[in-house]
Amino acid sequence: MSTFEEIAAAVISGNAKKVKESAEQALAEGAAPQAIVNEGLIAGMNVVGVKFKNNEVYVPEVLISARAMHAGMDVVKPLLSDADVQDKGTILVGTVKGDLHDIGKNLVRMMLEGAGYKVIDLGVDIAPDKFAQAVEEHKPQVVGLSALLTTTMSSMRSTIERLKGYPVKVMIGGAPVTQKFADEIGADAYASDAASAVEKADQLMAS
């Protein structure tokens, strides 16, 4: 098993200590930091994403794997120059105004980071104006809106209205959200879960 495969396997099993040790070993063997990220850490998280989509693992395991991935990122990050880091793009995420739920959003953020995106997380209870300000500041290609309450879904509509005119695609998700609702309010994509969010983000980036 190559060191990269060891890193990926340790990410999948959620063994942060092993991820850290294997990443350090890979560096000692002369591996490029970017290769450790792509062929070890992200490769492992991709497998976790597929397993999550197939209901083979659940939220707690994904969180543990994401934590393990970050342990490896901490090792290589100081060695990655900005030139090395080929972010797939920037995605802004936040839970809409009136909603304080963040587990789903956090999971989406981790999966997106695991897939190689730079993610700006605004947090919870974010007003439309605040999303607009963040879009101006960070220039993301995609904005992800999350809501867990039926009562806060209207905030998604007002946020999309507010973001009209900005060169961003908007993806929405959350327990009560449906494709039909996404179509109604003019969202560019709907993701039913965190693994789908990565696929939708890839599609939006390519379109």
Secondary structure, 3 states (H helix, E strand, C coil): CCHHHHHHHHHHHCCHHHHHHHHHHHHHCCCCHHHHHHHHHHHHHHHHHHHHHCCCCCHHHHHHHHHHHHHHHHHHHHHCCCCCCCCCCEEEEEEECCCCCCHHHHHHHHHHHHCCCEEEECCCCECHHHHHHHHHHHCCCEEEEECCCHHHHHHHHHHHHHCCCCCCEEEEECCCCCHHHHHHHCCCEEECCHHHHHHHHHHHHHC
